[in-house]
Amino acid sequence: MGYTYIDTGALYRGVAYVARQKGISAEDDSALAAMCADLKLDFSVHADGSRLVANGIDVTDHIRTPEITMLASAVSARPVIRAYLLDLQRELGRRKAAVFEGRDMGTVVFPEAEAKFFLDASPQTRAARRYQELAHLKSQSLADVQRDMARRDANDSSRAVAPLKPAPDAIHIDSSTLTIEAVVSQMLDHIKNLN
């Protein structure tokens, strides 16, 4: 469809990475606010996909470690970070023709979006997929990935600000037994029926 893909999880990971580089604690709201005032996050598109750029530096290869994953979950609960990224995501959305992926897209960031999908899978399937995605890092076992994912899901579902939950009008797709192509086909069928 020619849409731009925006991985909002990468934005939170980018914030977490920069905070870690600067030695800022996830609980230090004033330091996080000062950091965000000078932080410029954007995506650059390349043949191999989108790359996250923080203050002019490509940080894509540094944001998928287990440490950054857990720190991203912690900073995502901070209102100062959510406000900063809410503004940034809506600014990116004003460019139109984009697909945003993230845990609060349909409920908080774009409640009026014309198409919303809540993509889910069993915990075992999600962990296996993430483990394969991170296989090149060889830093975690499958059990470690599943444990960290369960902890992050619990944190994100119970936080006071923008908890993880489907929008009431989202189309729920359980991809546990579906291929990528089958998921995309279901989404495209729904989008075609909007017109």
C-alpha positions in Angstrom: 0.0 0.0 0.0 3.0 2.3 0.2 2.5 3.2 3.8 5.3 4.1 6.2 5.7 1.7 9.1 6.2 3.3 12.5 7.5 1.0 15.2 6.5 3.0 18.3 8.1 0.4 20.6 11.4 1.4 19.0 10.7 5.0 20.0 10.3 3.9 23.7 13.5 1.8 23.3 15.3 4.8 21.8 14.3 6.9 24.8 15.5 4.2 27.1 18.8 3.8 25.2 19.5 7.6 25.4 18.6 7.7 29.1 20.9 4.8 29.8 23.7 6.5 27.8 23.2 9.6 29.9 23.0 7.7 33.2 19.4 8.8 33.8 17.2 6.7 36.1 13.7 5.7 34.8 12.3 7.3 38.0 14.0 10.7 37.6 11.2 12.6 35.9 13.0 16.0 35.9 16.1 14.5 34.2 13.9 12.6 31.7 12.0 15.8 30.9 15.3 17.7 30.3 16.6 14.9 28.1 13.4 14.9 26.0 13.5 18.6 25.5 16.7 18.1 23.5 15.9 14.7 22.0 15.1 14.3 18.3 13.8 10.9 17.3 12.9 10.0 13.8 13.0 7.1 11.4 15.0 6.8 8.2 13.9 4.4 5.5 16.5 2.1 3.9 16.3 -0.9 1.6 16.4 -3.2 4.7 13.6 -1.3 6.5 13.2 1.6 8.9 16.1 2.7 11.2 15.7 4.7 14.4 17.8 7.8 14.6 18.3 9.6 17.9 19.9 13.1 17.7 21.3 12.2 14.3 22.8 8.8 15.3 21.4 5.5 14.1 20.7 3.5 17.3 18.7 0.7 15.8 21.3 -2.0 16.5 21.5 -1.0 20.2 17.8 -1.0 21.3 16.9 -4.7 21.2 18.9 -5.9 24.2 17.2 -7.4 27.2 18.4 -4.5 29.4 16.9 -1.9 27.0 13.7 -3.9 26.7 13.1 -3.8 30.4 14.2 -0.2 30.7 11.8 0.8 27.9 9.0 -0.8 29.8 10.0 1.2 32.9 10.3 4.5 31.1 7.0 3.9 29.2 5.1 4.2 32.5 6.5 7.7 33.2 3.9 10.4 32.2 6.7 12.8 31.1 7.9 10.2 28.5 4.4 9.3 27.4 3.6 13.0 26.8 6.8 13.5 24.8 6.2 10.5 22.6 2.5 11.1 22.3 3.3 14.5 20.7 6.0 12.9 18.5 3.7 10.0 17.3 0.9 12.4 16.4 3.4 14.6 14.6 4.5 11.5 12.6 0.9 10.6 12.0 0.1 14.0 10.4 2.3 12.9 7.5 -0.5 10.4 6.7 -0.3 7.0 4.9 1.3 5.3 7.9 0.9 2.2 10.0 1.6 2.6 13.7 2.4 -0.4 15.8 2.4 -0.1 19.6 0.6 -1.0 22.7 -1.7 2.1 23.0 -2.1 3.2 19.4 -5.8 2.6 19.1 -6.8 3.6 22.7 -4.7 6.7 23.3 -2.6 8.0 20.4 -5.0 7.6 17.5 -8.5 6.8 18.9 -10.1 8.0 15.7 -7.9 5.9 13.4 -9.9 4.4 10.5 -8.5 0.9 11.0 -7.4 -0.6 14.3 -6.1 -4.1 14.9 -5.2 -5.8 18.1 -2.7 -8.5 17.1 -2.1 -11.1 19.7 -0.7 -14.7 20.1 -0.2 -17.2 22.8 2.6 -16.4 25.3 4.5 -19.4 24.0 4.2 -18.4 20.4 5.2 -14.8 21.1 8.2 -15.8 23.1 9.4 -18.3 20.4 9.0 -15.5 17.8 11.0 -13.0 19.9 13.6 -15.6 20.7 14.1 -16.2 17.0 14.2 -12.5 16.3 17.0 -12.1 19.0 18.9 -15.3 18.1 21.8 -13.3 16.6 22.4 -11.7 20.1 22.6 -15.2 21.8 22.1 -13.4 25.1 18.9 -15.1 26.4 17.4 -18.5 26.6 13.8 -19.1 25.4 12.7 -19.4 29.0 14.4 -16.0 29.8 12.6 -14.4 26.8 9.2 -15.8 27.9 9.8 -14.7 31.6 10.8 -11.2 30.5 7.9 -10.9 28.1 5.4 -12.0 30.8 6.8 -9.5 33.3 6.6 -6.7 30.7 3.0 -7.6 29.7 2.0 -7.5 33.4 3.7 -4.2 33.9 2.2 -2.7 30.8 -1.3 -4.0 31.5 -1.4 -2.7 35.0 0.2 0.7 34.6 -2.0 3.7 35.4 -1.1 5.6 32.3 -2.2 4.1 28.9 -2.3 0.5 30.0 -2.1 -2.3 27.4 -5.6 -3.1 26.2 -7.4 -3.4 22.9 -9.5 -0.5 21.7 -13.3 -1.3 21.9 -13.5 -1.0 18.1 -10.3 -2.9 17.2 -10.3 -6.0 15.1 -8.8 -8.8 17.2 -6.5 -11.2 15.4 -4.9 -14.2 17.2 -1.9 -15.0 15.1 -0.8 -18.0 17.2 -1.3 -20.4 14.2 -1.2 -17.9 11.4 1.6 -17.0 9.0 2.6 -13.4 8.4 0.9 -13.6 5.0 -2.4 -14.8 6.6 -2.4 -12.0 9.1 -1.7 -9.4 6.4 -4.5 -10.9 4.3 -7.0 -10.5 7.1 -6.0 -6.9 7.7 -6.2 -6.1 4.0 -9.6 -7.7 3.7 -10.8 -5.5 6.6 -9.3 -2.3 5.1 -10.8 -3.0 1.6 -14.2 -3.3 3.3 -13.8 0.2 4.8 -14.2 1.8 1.4 
